[in-house]
Amino acid sequence: MDMTLDMNRKGSLAIHCVTNGPIQTNTYFAVSDDEVVVIDPAWEGERLAEVLADRCPGKRVAAIICTHGHADHIGGVAGMRRALGSDVPFLISEADSEIMGRAIEDMREMWGFDHELPPVPDRLLSEGDVVAFGDVELQVVATPGHTPGGIVLFCAAATGNVAFVGDTLFPGAHGRTDLEGGSEKQIIDSLGKIGALLPADTLCLIGHNDTTTIERELESNLFMRRGLRHYR
């Protein structure tokens, strides 16, 4: 395990979750001081922008970040940018920036849902990158497997350790690996990686359904325990 994280807790982080889109994706508004970052806007970006204004009045939107490039996590980016302004940067990993168009086509073909293609990303994220806003930092951890460029965003805040895990981790399980660029081996390795890297008390904010913690997953997630063998 080559990567290290800054575990020094600093700043405060408040989180709002909005479940939206055709397959119930969790969009997160991460608020620190006078700024907010939107994570995984799934659907109807203009409406999400209205919810954001209601939940986080007066906060400056520092960035829109997607944990991966599947249509149900990027579908609201374009609409939010129209509503919020083109000066709000859109961030995603380089590998997943390349699959966004195909992912939208795949969802249209499989389930009949259509999404608008996001604009060209303003910043391509890699492992070890940091996104600073308010008085906190999101640290980027590469977690391929669900998609080639999936990422986890970890924040060591004074208010508690938090990780936005997208579809890499589900309680007791992991995201599907049968779509383009998916890999069962890679996602098992990624689960082991975050299990070894993140503090046990880290609150994991999932792309769909309920939250969990690293401690809980270390006890009950057989996929994570299998992946941990690589880091011991």
C-alpha positions in Angstrom: 0.0 0.0 0.0 1.9 3.0 -1.3 -0.5 5.7 -0.6 -0.7 7.6 2.7 -3.4 9.9 3.9 -3.2 13.0 6.1 -5.1 11.9 9.2 -4.8 15.3 11.0 -8.4 16.3 11.7 -9.2 19.8 10.9 -12.2 21.9 10.0 -15.9 21.1 10.1 -18.0 19.2 7.6 -21.8 19.1 7.4 -23.5 16.8 4.9 -26.9 16.9 3.2 -28.1 13.8 1.2 -30.6 14.1 -1.6 -31.8 10.8 -3.1 -32.7 11.3 -6.8 -32.7 9.9 -10.3 -34.2 6.8 -11.8 -32.3 4.3 -9.7 -32.2 6.3 -6.4 -28.7 7.7 -6.4 -27.5 9.6 -3.3 -26.3 13.1 -4.2 -24.3 14.7 -1.4 -23.9 18.4 -0.5 -20.7 18.6 1.6 -20.6 22.0 3.4 -17.6 23.5 5.1 -17.6 27.1 6.4 -19.0 29.3 3.5 -18.5 26.7 0.7 -20.2 23.6 -0.6 -19.1 20.8 -2.9 -21.7 18.7 -4.8 -20.8 15.0 -5.1 -22.5 12.8 -7.7 -25.4 14.9 -9.0 -27.5 12.1 -10.5 -30.5 13.6 -12.3 -32.3 16.8 -13.0 -29.5 19.1 -12.3 -31.6 22.3 -12.3 -33.8 20.9 -9.7 -30.8 19.8 -7.6 -29.5 23.3 -7.8 -32.8 24.5 -6.3 -32.6 22.0 -3.5 -29.0 23.1 -2.9 -30.0 26.8 -2.6 -32.7 25.8 -0.1 -30.5 23.5 2.0 -27.3 25.6 1.8 -28.4 29.2 1.4 -25.6 31.7 0.8 -22.9 29.0 0.3 -20.5 29.3 -2.6 -20.3 26.1 -4.8 -16.6 25.3 -4.9 -16.9 22.2 -7.2 -19.0 19.4 -8.6 -17.2 16.1 -8.2 -18.2 12.7 -9.5 -16.9 9.5 -7.9 -17.2 7.7 -11.2 -18.5 8.1 -14.7 -21.7 6.0 -14.7 -24.8 7.8 -16.0 -26.6 7.6 -12.7 -23.8 9.6 -11.0 -23.1 12.2 -13.7 -26.6 12.8 -15.2 -27.2 16.1 -13.3 -23.8 17.7 -13.9 -24.8 19.6 -17.1 -28.0 20.9 -15.6 -26.3 22.1 -12.4 -23.7 23.9 -14.4 -26.4 25.8 -16.3 -28.1 26.7 -13.1 -25.0 27.5 -11.1 -22.7 29.0 -13.8 -19.9 27.7 -15.9 -17.3 29.0 -13.4 -18.2 26.1 -11.1 -15.6 23.5 -11.9 -16.5 19.9 -12.7 -14.1 17.2 -11.4 -13.7 13.5 -12.2 -10.9 11.0 -12.8 -9.3 10.9 -16.2 -10.1 7.3 -16.8 -13.8 7.8 -16.1 -14.0 11.1 -18.1 -13.4 8.8 -21.1 -16.4 6.5 -20.4 -19.1 9.0 -19.7 -20.6 9.1 -23.2 -20.7 5.3 -23.5 -22.1 4.9 -19.9 -25.0 7.2 -20.9 -25.6 5.2 -24.0 -25.5 1.9 -22.0 -28.1 3.1 -19.5 -30.3 4.2 -22.4 -30.1 0.8 -24.0 -30.4 -1.2 -20.9 -33.1 0.7 -19.0 -34.4 3.3 -21.3 -33.3 6.2 -19.1 -31.6 9.1 -20.8 -29.1 11.5 -19.3 -27.4 14.6 -20.6 -23.6 14.4 -21.3 -21.7 16.5 -18.8 -19.3 19.3 -20.0 -15.6 18.7 -20.4 -14.1 18.3 -17.0 -12.2 21.3 -15.6 -9.9 19.1 -13.5 -9.0 15.4 -13.8 -8.4 13.8 -10.5 -5.7 11.3 -9.6 -4.8 9.4 -6.4 -3.2 11.7 -3.9 -4.9 14.8 -5.2 -6.6 17.1 -2.7 -9.7 19.2 -3.2 -9.8 22.0 -0.6 -12.9 24.0 0.3 -14.0 25.8 3.4 -11.7 24.6 6.1 -11.5 20.9 5.1 -9.8 18.8 2.4 -11.1 15.9 0.3 -8.3 13.4 -0.3 -8.6 11.3 -3.5 -8.1 7.6 -3.3 -8.1 5.5 -6.5 -10.6 2.6 -6.3 -11.0 1.0 -9.7 -13.2 -2.1 -10.2 -16.7 -0.7 -10.5 -15.3 1.5 -13.2 -11.7 2.0 -14.4 -11.4 5.3 -12.7 -13.6 5.1 -9.6 -12.4 7.2 -6.7 -13.2 7.6 -3.0 -13.0 11.0 -1.4 -11.8 11.0 2.2 -12.1 13.9 4.6 -10.4 13.9 8.0 -12.5 16.6 9.7 -12.6 17.6 13.3 -16.3 16.7 13.1 -15.4 13.1 12.2 -13.8 11.0 9.4 -15.9 10.8 6.3 -15.5 9.0 3.0 -17.7 9.4 -0.1 -17.3 6.0 -1.6 -19.6 6.1 -4.7 -20.4 2.5 -5.8 -17.1 1.0 -4.8 -18.5 -0.1 -1.4 -22.0 -1.2 -0.4 -22.8 -2.5 3.1 -21.5 -6.1 3.1 -20.9 -6.0 -0.6 -19.5 -4.0 -3.5 -20.8 -2.3 -6.7 -21.4 -4.4 -9.8 -18.5 -5.3 -12.0 -20.2 -6.5 -15.1 -20.4 -3.1 -16.9 -17.7 -1.7 -19.2 -14.4 -1.4 -17.5 -15.5 -3.4 -14.4 -13.2 -5.8 -12.7 -14.0 -8.2 -9.9 -10.3 -8.5 -9.0 -9.8 -4.7 -9.0 -12.8 -4.0 -6.8 -11.8 -6.6 -4.3 -8.3 -5.0 -4.2 -9.9 -1.6 -3.8 -12.1 -2.7 -0.9 -9.0 -4.1 0.8 -7.2 -0.9 0.1 -9.8 1.4 1.8 -10.2 -1.1 4.6 -6.5 -0.9 5.3 -6.1 2.8 4.6 -9.2 4.5 6.2 -9.7 4.8 10.0 -12.1 2.3 11.4 -14.5 5.1 12.5 -14.8 6.5 9.0 -18.4 7.1 8.0 -18.8 5.8 4.5 -21.4 7.6 2.4 -22.7 5.2 -0.2 -23.8 5.9 -3.8 -27.1 4.1 -3.1 -29.0 3.2 0.0 -27.7 3.4 3.6 -24.4 4.5 5.1 -21.9 2.2 6.9 -18.5 2.5 8.6 -15.1 0.9 7.9 -15.3 -0.8 11.3 -18.6 -2.5 10.4 -17.3 -3.5 7.0 -14.1 -5.0 8.4 -16.3 -7.2 10.6 -19.0 -8.2 8.1 -17.9 -7.6 4.5 -16.3 -10.8 3.2 -15.1 -9.0 0.0 -13.2 -6.4 2.0 -11.7 -9.1 4.3 -10.6 -11.0 1.2 -9.0 -7.8 -0.3 -7.2 -7.1 3.0 -4.9 -10.1 2.4 -3.0 -7.9 0.0 -2.3 -5.3 2.6 -1.1 -7.5 5.5 
